[in-house]
């Protein structure tokens, strides 16, 4: 997989704030990411989709979250943060904490603007 498109400060802040999930910065090719999620033993996987992804890669990744949630359930959960260029670190951290703490929630994508 190629280098993470999520800015390092954002990834670092979310990883530091949420210790109950495997935080995964979106990379291309998207198929490799999907396989990494499938292989992960983590109970909660949080994908960060940065604004640097192409429109097609972003759409493919975000479209995969729901089906992955169904595939991983009931033992594992997945969520995603769809980060726009204006997304603040504080908003991203708050959304990450919310998704990771909502133990009956899986397959959700939150857009952070």
N, C-alpha and C positions, 0 to 999 in steps of 0.2 A: 504494500500500500504506500501511497505517496505521503508527503508531509501533511500534517493536519492543517486545514484551512482556518480553524478557529484561532483567533489571536491568543497567544500564550498567556497573557494576563487573565483572560476570560476562563480558559481551561484550568489554569492554576487556582483561580478563586473558587470555581465550582468544585474542583477536586478537594480543596481544603475544607469547603463548607459541608460537603456531603460525603460521609464515610460509609454510608449504607448501600452504595451502588458502584458499579463499574462505570466510570465516565469514559465515553468514547467519542473523540472528535471525528467528525465525518471526513472520510478520505475517498479518493477515487482509485480504482474502479469501485463502484457501488456494490457490485456483486461480491467483491472481496470482503466488504464491510458486513454484508448480510451473512456471509459464511462465518465471519469472526463472531457475530452475535449468536449464531446457532451453536457454535462450539463453546461459548462461554458458560462456565458453571455458575456465574453470579446470579443471585436471586433477583436483583434489580439491575437493569442496564439502562443508562441514560445516554442518548445520542445527542451531540451538539452539532447542529447543521449550520455552519457559518455562511455568511453572505458571499463568500468567495466561490462557492460551488456554482457551476453553471446552472441555468434554469432547468435543463433536462436532468442533470444529476440530482439536483435538489428535489425535483418532482418525483423521481424514481425512489429516492431514499425515503421521503416522507410518505409516499404511497405504500411502501413496504412495512411501515411500522404496525399498522393494524393486523395484517396477515401474520407478521412475526409474533405479535401478542397472542393470537389464537394458537399458533404453533407451539409457543413456549409454555402456555398455560397448562396446568394450574401452578406448576412449581416455580416458574420464573416470570418476571414482569419486565416490560420495556416501555420507555417513554422517550420523547424527543423534544428538544428545544430548537425551534426554527428562528435563528438569530438574524435580524436585519442589521444593516450597517449602523443604525442609530441605537442599537441595544446597549443598555448600560450593564455594567458588571453587577451592580446591586439588584437590578431586575432579574437578571439571569440567575443569580444565586437564590433569590427568593422563589423563583419558579422551580428551580432544581430541588430545593428543599420541599416544596409543596408536592411535586410529583413523587419524589422518593419517600415522602412520609405518608402518602395516600395509599396504604397497603392493599386496598381493594380495587385500585385503579391500574389498568394496563392498556397499552395501545394509544395513549393520548399524545397529541402533538400540541405544544403551546408555542404560539408565535410571539416573540419578544421584540417589540419595536422601540 
